[in-house]
């Protein structure tokens, strides 16, 4: 539920495994310790049993995620930043900022320094190190948020990547 409905922290999942009795027996031993709360069960069952709400939500969610994906992917293309293309579902974009990681230190150190610059500018993006990325310089940008917040984050990200003079030029061009 946290992934399909973008409700992180309001977790509920289901295990369906009709052909693996060994897995079901193993999970049954820990099931009593991982029961969801009554509130979670009630909320999710109400949502999932409402075809009108569910179809509206999924249609609207798909539309908004598509628009936000386009904002972020356009931003990457504008700045000649490589990203993983072709996803048809999801809340984030996998982006390669290796060109901004510098040349001093090992790859982990350089990625961490770039991440710190981003945080100093007021934007938090998940570094590839946190996601076991096999290549350095990759970051995960979540775009499932309000457009204003996404645009604010991208402006702050520009400042972290390109410096304050680049940001001033962009602001002046908007005026």
CORFEN-V62837 format. One record per residue. N is the residue number from 1. RES is the residue in three letters. SS is DSSP state (H for helix, E for strand, - for the rest). PHI is phi as a letter, one per 30 degrees, with the letter a starting at -180 (* if undefined). PSI is psi in whole degrees, -180 to 180 (none if undefined). Layout:
((N	RES	SS	PHI	PSI) (N	RES	SS	PHI	PSI))
//
This chain:
((1	UNK	-	*	-34) (2	UNK	-	d	-31) (3	UNK	-	d	-49) (4	UNK	-	d	-33) (5	UNK	-	c	5) (6	UNK	-	h	45) (7	UNK	-	c	62) (8	UNK	-	e	137) (9	UNK	-	j	-19) (10	UNK	-	c	66) (11	UNK	-	d	139) (12	UNK	-	a	130) (13	UNK	-	b	167) (14	UNK	-	b	137) (15	UNK	-	c	121) (16	UNK	-	c	115) (17	UNK	-	b	77) (18	UNK	-	d	-16) (19	UNK	-	c	15) (20	UNK	-	b	77) (21	UNK	H	d	-28) (22	UNK	H	d	-44) (23	UNK	H	d	-45) (24	UNK	H	d	-42) (25	UNK	H	d	-42) (26	UNK	H	d	-43) (27	UNK	H	d	-32) (28	UNK	H	d	-30) (29	UNK	H	d	-28) (30	UNK	H	c	-7) (31	UNK	H	e	-43) (32	UNK	-	d	-20) (33	UNK	-	c	-1) (34	UNK	-	b	30) (35	UNK	-	d	141) (36	UNK	-	d	161) (37	UNK	-	d	160) (38	UNK	H	d	-37) (39	UNK	H	d	-46) (40	UNK	H	d	-46) (41	UNK	H	e	-45) (42	UNK	H	d	-46) (43	UNK	H	d	-49) (44	UNK	H	d	-38) (45	UNK	H	d	-36) (46	UNK	H	d	-44) (47	UNK	H	d	-49) (48	UNK	H	d	-22) (49	UNK	-	c	2) (50	UNK	-	c	95) (51	UNK	H	d	-32) (52	UNK	H	d	-51) (53	UNK	H	d	-47) (54	UNK	H	d	-46) (55	UNK	H	d	-40) (56	UNK	H	d	-47) (57	UNK	H	d	-49) (58	UNK	H	d	-39) (59	UNK	H	d	-49) (60	UNK	H	d	-42) (61	UNK	H	d	-44) (62	UNK	H	d	-43) (63	UNK	H	d	-50) (64	UNK	H	d	-43) (65	UNK	H	d	-38) (66	UNK	H	d	-43) (67	UNK	H	d	-43) (68	UNK	H	d	-36) (69	UNK	H	e	-43) (70	UNK	H	d	-39) (71	UNK	H	e	-49) (72	UNK	H	d	-44) (73	UNK	H	d	-35) (74	UNK	H	d	-42) (75	UNK	H	e	-44) (76	UNK	H	d	-44) (77	UNK	H	d	-42) (78	UNK	H	e	-36) (79	UNK	-	c	9) (80	UNK	-	h	46) (81	UNK	-	c	126) (82	UNK	-	d	141) (83	UNK	E	b	162) (84	UNK	-	d	121) (85	UNK	-	c	166) (86	UNK	-	j	1) (87	UNK	-	d	143) (88	UNK	-	c	3) (89	UNK	-	a	152) (90	UNK	-	k	176) (91	UNK	-	b	-1) (92	UNK	E	b	165) (93	UNK	E	b	136) (94	UNK	E	c	114) (95	UNK	E	b	140) (96	UNK	E	c	107) (97	UNK	-	c	21) (98	UNK	H	e	-35) (99	UNK	H	d	-16) (100	UNK	H	c	3) (101	UNK	-	d	-6) (102	UNK	-	i	-176) (103	UNK	-	b	-4) (104	UNK	-	c	131) (105	UNK	-	j	176) (106	UNK	-	d	171) (107	UNK	H	d	-39) (108	UNK	H	d	-42) (109	UNK	H	d	-43) (110	UNK	H	d	-42) (111	UNK	H	d	-40) (112	UNK	H	d	-40) (113	UNK	H	d	-41) (114	UNK	H	d	-43) (115	UNK	H	e	-42) (116	UNK	H	d	-40) (117	UNK	H	d	-40) (118	UNK	H	d	-46) (119	UNK	H	d	-40) (120	UNK	H	d	-31) (121	UNK	-	d	1) (122	UNK	-	j	23) (123	UNK	-	b	133) (124	UNK	-	c	121) (125	UNK	-	b	135) (126	UNK	E	d	118) (127	UNK	E	d	151) (128	UNK	H	e	-30) (129	UNK	H	e	-35) (130	UNK	H	d	-15) (131	UNK	H	c	19) (132	UNK	-	h	38) (133	UNK	-	d	136) (134	UNK	-	d	-19) (135	UNK	-	c	145) (136	UNK	-	d	158) (137	UNK	-	i	-3) (138	UNK	E	d	140) (139	UNK	E	b	156) (140	UNK	E	c	116) (141	UNK	E	c	119) (142	UNK	E	d	131) (143	UNK	-	c	7) (144	UNK	-	d	75) (145	UNK	-	a	177) (146	UNK	-	d	148) (147	UNK	H	e	-42) (148	UNK	H	d	-41) (149	UNK	H	d	-40) (150	UNK	H	d	-47) (151	UNK	H	d	-39) (152	UNK	H	d	-45) (153	UNK	H	d	-41) (154	UNK	H	d	-37) (155	UNK	H	d	-43) (156	UNK	H	d	-38) (157	UNK	H	d	-41) (158	UNK	H	e	-42) (159	UNK	H	d	-40) (160	UNK	H	d	-37) (161	UNK	H	d	-42) (162	UNK	H	c	-12) (163	UNK	-	j	170) (164	UNK	H	d	-34) (165	UNK	H	d	-38) (166	UNK	H	d	-41) (167	UNK	H	d	-40) (168	UNK	H	d	-41) (169	UNK	H	d	-39) (170	UNK	H	d	-44) (171	UNK	H	d	-44) (172	UNK	H	d	-39) (173	UNK	H	d	-31) (174	UNK	H	d	-27) (175	UNK	-	d	none))
//
